[in-house]
Amino acid sequence: MPRSRSRASLRAALPLVLIGPALVSSAAAHAVLERKEAAPNAAYRGVLQIMHGCDGHPTTRVSVTIPEGVTGAKPMPKPGWTIETVKSAYARAYPSFHGQVSEGVTRITWSGGSLPDDQVDEFTFFARISDAFAPGATIHFPVEQDCTEGSYRWSEVPAEGASARGLKAPAPAVRIVAAAGAASQTMQAPAAPATKAGAIAIETPWLRATPGGAKVAGGYVTLRNTGTEPDRLTGAAIPQAGRAEIHSMTHEGGVMKMAPVEGGLTLAPGTSVALKPGGYHLMFLDLKDGLKAGETVAGTLTFERAGTVPVSFTVAPIGAQGPGTAAPGSGGHPHHH
């Protein structure tokens, strides 16, 4: 996040451009993104383009964090700059171009050079977007820029389903889309059979997989009240979470806002309510263990009339818009050993 900088000086500085897919409003952010989309299971070329220094002072260090699920990251050398990488274990093994990988570079730093405030330069790395991400997901790449005096931190990440528009220092982001020709190859994960509890039909409960270290997870399900009396969804539980809440999602002034549904979610007789991304949903909090795509998680839903009902949640990839699981793509890749 910018340190010791007024809002006016931030507007004037515009220090950083990430040339790579992204999803940040150029009007609100200081990272302007050239490419806006990337495909899962495909090579990715990221170019950080530094446009200005810090209030006139030259840039001496640029660092990018490689998020979980982006694998095989390698920096491109730069004359006059020293490269330092940090390698860490991944939360799980990922398929790569040459087998499975369980660790890799998670931070790349270029330092020791001097980029004057009135000049532009680029800092390039190569990586692979893994199968952890499905079309619809957003990946954030926090970036740091240090100068001889002053620094900037573009590291804010919006809450799940919320817009980055209101953030003061949003992290550059990559929007994941299906690879060309891959739509016909999409495979649906087997959905859990519908469950009936009294008059309530519970259809297709599912969860989104979580990146390493995440403390919250989204849950979704369709509920149909086939009876003549109203009921109310009041709670949910899975073993991996300390607690759960029912949330609503609303749009106000172009900004998406999330809030708990106090007292539970009403299910009127003869109606159906879909808990889905961008609308009503379950929020599982205080996660003790991550959720991995392809798993099935035993949990419960609690209703005012129907009581506590056991359900099986299927786990879809990070950022999925439904319970389907995208098949691995077949795009080409460069060999960057």
N, C-alpha and C positions, 0 to 999 in steps of 0.2 A: 504494500500500500504506500502511496506517496508519503514521504516524511518531510515535515516542516515546509510544506508548500501551500500557498493560498490557492483557492479555487481559480482565481484569475490566472495565476502563473501556470497552473496545470493546463488550462485551455490553450495557453500560448505555447507550451512546451511540445505537446504531441510527440513524445519521445520515441514511441515504439510502433513498428508495424510488423505483424506476423503474417508472412505470406504463407498461407496454408488455409484449409477449410475452417470456417468459423461461423459463429452465430451471435456476434455481439453487434449492437447498433453502433454505427460509426459516429452518430451524432452524440452518443453518450459516453463512448469509450475512447481511450487513447491508443488502442490497438486496432488498426484498420486491416482487414483480412482480405486477401486477394481471392484465393480459392475458398469456397464455402462448404464443400462436401468431400467426404472420403468414404471408401467402401470397406466393409469388414473383410478380413482374410486377404489383405492386399498391402503392397508396399506404400509407404507414405514419405514424402519429401517435405520437410519443414524448413522454411527460410525465415529467420528473424532479421528484419531490416530496421536498423536503428536510424531514426530520422533526425534526432536532435540530442544534445546533451542535457545537463541539468542546470537550467538557468544560465546558460553560457559556458558551463564547465564541461570539459571533455569526458567522454565515457571511457572507463578503464576496465569494466567487468560486465559481462552479460551471462546470465545463467537461466536455464530452462529445466523445469521438473518434468520428467517423463511419467505419466500416470500409469497406474496398474492396468494391465490389459494391452498396453502398447509395448511391444517387445523388440529385442534386437537393435536397440538404438545405438547409432554410431555417428560421431561428429565428423564434419569435414574440416581438415586443417586450415588455418589461416596464417599467412606470413605475418610475423611480428606479434602473434598472440600465442599464449600457452593454453593448452587444453587440459582440463581435469575432469575425470568422470567418476561418479560414485556408482558402484554396482551393489545391488541388493537382491535378496531372495524374493521371488514373486509369491503371491498368496496361493497360487496353484500353478501347475504345469500348463503350458500353452503349446498348441501345435505350431511349428515353424516351418520354414522352407526346407529344413533338413532334419526333421524329427521334432521331439519335444524339448522345450526349454523351461527351466524352473528358476532361472535367475538372469539378470541382465542389468544394463545401465538404467538408472533411475534419475540421474541428474547429470547435466552437461554444463560445464562452465568454461567460458573463454575469458582470459584475464591477461594483464601485463602489457597490453597494447594501449594506444591512445587515439580515440576517434574524436576529432574536433567537433565542436557544437555545430559548425556550419558545413559539415560533410556527412555523407550517408555511407553506410556499409552493411553487409549482410553476413549472417552467421547461420550456417546450414547443418542440418543433421538428417539422417535417414533412419527409418524405423518401420515396423509392421503393425498394422491394426489387427488385433487378434480376433478370435471367434467369441470373445467375451462381450462384444458389442453387436447389437442388432440395429437394423435401420430404425431411425427415430431417436437413437441415443445421442447424447452430447458429451464430448470428452474435453476436459479443461487442462490447459498447459500453463501453469503459473510461471511467470517470467520476472526476473530481477534485473535491474539496470543500476549499476553503481558508477559514480563519477568522482573526479578528484574532490568535488564538494557536492554533497547531496546524493540522493538515490530515489528510485521509484520501485514500487512493488505492485505488480498486476496479479493479484492472487485471490480476489474475492470470487466465490462460486455461489450461484443462486440456489435456493432450496429446490428440492425435486419438484418439477412442474412449474416453478416460478420463473419470471422473466429476469434477465440480467440488466434490464434497462435502468433500474433504480440504483444499481451499485456504483460506487464512486471509483473503484479500481478493479473492474472485472478481469478475471483471467481469460486470456485468449482461448477460444473454444473451437472444436471441430464437430460438425454435424455429420452423423453417419447415415448413409443412404444405401440402398441395394445396388450392387454392382450391375452394370449393363447386362441384360439377359439373364439375371439371376432370379427375377421374379417368378419365372416358371419353375425354378428349382426349389422354391421355398417349401419346406416341409413343416407340417404342424405337429407339435408335440402331442402325444395322446392326452386328451382332456380327461379329467376325473369325471366319473359318472355323476349325474345329477343326484342330489340327496333330498329327501323329503322329510320335513319335521313338522308334523301336524299339517297346517294349511300352507306352510312356507316351503317353496321349492328353491333349492340352492344349486345354482348352475355355474360350472366352470370357475371354481376358485383358483386363483393363481397369484404368484409373487414375482417381483423383479429380482434378479440376481444383484448382488451388491459387490462393489469394489473392495479391495483389502482395507481394513480399518474402518469401514462404514459403521455408523451407529444407528441408522434408520433404514427401513425398507418399506416399499409400497406394496399393498395388497389389494386385490380386485376380485369381484364376484358379481353375478347377477342374481337378484332375489325376486321371486314372484309370490305374491300373496293370493292363493287360489280360494281362500275362504270368504266368509261374510263379515268377519270382525277385523279391525285393524290390529297390527302387531308393530313391534319396534325392535330394530337391531340396536343392542346396547353395548356390545363388546366383542372382542376377538382375542385369540391367544395362539402363539406358536412357542415351542420350547426355546428357540434361539433368542427370543425377545423378552425383556423385563416387563414390558407393558405395551398396550396398544390403544390407539384412539381412532375415532371416526372423524374424518376431515372433509370439508367442502372446499372447492376451488372456485373463485370468482374473479371476474375481470373488472378492474376499476381504473379508469383513465388510461387504458392500454397496459396496465400492470396486472399480472396474475397474482392473487393473494390467497393464502391458505389459512383456514381457521378450524378449530375443533367444532364438531356438531354437539352442542350441549343437550343432554337428555336422551341422545340416541336418534337414530334415523327412522322416521315413520314409514310404515309399509301399509298403505291403504288397501282395503279389499279390492280384489280384481285388478291390481296394478302390478307393474314390474319396475324395479329400480336397478339400474346398472351402476355398480361402483367400478370406475374405469379411469385411466389416465386423463387428467384435465378436468375431472368432475369429482363427485363423491368418491372417496377411497379410504382404505384402511392404512393407518400409519403405525408400523411396528417400531418401537423405540427401545433404546438401551440394548442393542444387539450384543450378544455374547459370542456368537459365531456368525460367519458370513453365509450367504445363500449362494449356491452355485447352480448355474443353468443346467437343466436336465434332472435335477433332484425332485423328489416328492417330499413334502413336509406335512406331517400330521399336525392338525391344529383344531381349534374350536371356534364356533360363532355362537354368541349368546343373544337370545331374543326374550322380550318381555313375556310373551305368551308361550312360545314354543320351547323355551328353556335353552340349555347349552347343548349344542349339536356338534358331534365330531365331523370334521371335514378333512379332505386331502388337498393341499395346495400344490399345483405344479409350479416349477420355477423356470421362468423364461429369462432370456439374456438381459444384460444391463440395458436399460433404455427401451425395452420392447414395448410396443403399443398394444399387444395382445398376447395370448398364451402360446402362440406359434413360435417355433425355433427356426431361425434361418439356417439353411444348409451352407456349408463352407463354399466360398466363391472359388472361381478358377482363374482369376486374373493373373497376368504375368507379373514378374518381379525382377528387380535387378539383383545380381549376386554381389552383396557388399559384405565380404568376409572380414 
